Amino acid sequence: MFDRHRNALLPAIAGALCIAFGAIFVKLSKVDPAAAAFYRCLYALPVLAPLAFFESRRRGPRPLRAHLLALSAGVLFGIDLVLWCQSISYVGAGLATVLSNFQVVIVPLAAWALFSERPSVRLALAVPIALAGVVLISGALGGGVYGRDPVLGSILGIGSGVAYAASLIVMKYAGEAELHHTRARVFELALSAAASAGLIALLRGELGTVPNPESQLWLVLLALGSQVAGWLLITWSLPRLATAVTALVLTLAPAASVVLAIIVLSEKPSAFQLIGVCAVAIAITLGALGAGRGARESTEAPVYADLT
C-alpha cells in the first residue's frame, strides 16, 4: 500500500504543477478569453486522440451512454474554461485559479441533493470558509486589492466553479463504465469543450484573427501542459493516493498558481486577498478529506479537483 501511494505521489505533484501553470500561459498568450479556451482544447486533440484510440482497443468499447455523458460534460467544461479565462483578465491569473476551485464545496452539496450523498462535517465546515475566502479575494473588505475588477473577476471565477461542478455531476452519471477509460473520457471532454468554447468565441468575434507565433507557442504549452499532461497525471494518480495526501496535492495547484503569478507576472495580491487564498485552500483541504470515504467506496477520483 505504501509503495502504491509513493509511486502515485510524484505524478500527482507533477500534474498539479502542470495545472498551476495554466493561468500563467493564458495570460502570456494575450489571446481573448473564449479563444484561449478554444485553442487550449483544440491543440490537445491530436495528442489525446491516439491515446484514447489505443486505450479503447485495449480495454474494450464503452456504452453509448458513457460517450454521450462525456460529450455533454465537455460542453459544460468548455463554458467553465471561458469563464475562467475571462476571470483571469479581471482578477489575475493566480486568484482566478483559486476561485475556480470553489466547486470543491458545490459538488458535494449537489451530490447531496441529487444522489442523497450526505455531506460530512468537514464538507459542512468547508462551505462558510470558502465563501469567506471568496469575499476577501473580491476585495469587499479591504482596499488596495489587485485586479482591474476583482468583484467581477470573483463572480466569473465562481461561475467557472459552478460550470465545472455541473460537468462533474454529469460525469458521475456515467458510473463504473468510465473508471477504466481515462484517456477516452479526457479526449471526448476536450473535443466537446473545444466545440462549446469555439462557438462562444465565434459569437463574441474572437476568432477573426489567427494568434501570432508567440501567442501560439503559449497556447500549445497550455494545451500540452494543463489539458494533456495535467489531466492525465491527476486523473491517474488521485484514486491511488491516501485521502490526506490527495487533499494536500489539490491545494498545491491553486497555491502554486498564486506564487507563479507573483513571480512570473508580477501580480501583487493584497494582504486580504492572500488571506482569502489561504481560506479557500483550507476549504479545498476540508472538502478533499470530507469526500475521501465516498471516493474509496466508489474508486472514483476521491475529490472534486478543478483541472482548469
C-alpha angles and dihedrals in degrees: 000000000000092000091049092054093043093051091051097046099075094048089049092052091046090050092049091051091049089054091046090060092053097088091044091056091047091054094045092050091063089209124143113269101250091042091052090052090049096049092045090061096035095055091048094058099077089056097041096045098069091041090054092045096054092043090054091050091051099043100032133241126320124224119262089247091061092052093049093047093048091050091047091049089051092057089057090045090055089055089048091054094049092051091045093050090048090050089055090061092054105037105017135260098279099046093042090057091051092049093050088062090068087102088080087084097032098059097053091049091049090047088053091053097041105031102023090242100155111219119239125242089258091056091048089054092047094062100065091038091053091047091051089050092052091050091052093047090050090060094237092135103039145032131237093049122167121248135057091256111004094172093056089040090054092049091050091046091054089046087055090053091049092051091049091047089054089050091053092047090054090049090051089065089062088070123174094352090076102045096091100034102072097145094045091049093049091049093051091045090052092046096054092037089057089051095050095041090045091052091051091047090049093050090049093049094243097130097061095104132038113241115252120256094265092052090046090055092055091046091052090050089049092052098044095038107040103018100040111020097029096048096043095046094047097044091049098044107039097069088052096054131084113257095246091052091047090055091055093046092052091050089053096068100058093036092051090047091057092049093046091049090053092048102037103029100028091235113170114202115192123247090257091051091051089051087052089052089054091049092052090046089054090049091051090052093048090046092052093047092046093051094047100092095051090047093053089052094050098034090224122132099298099228141030101256120181106229097191 
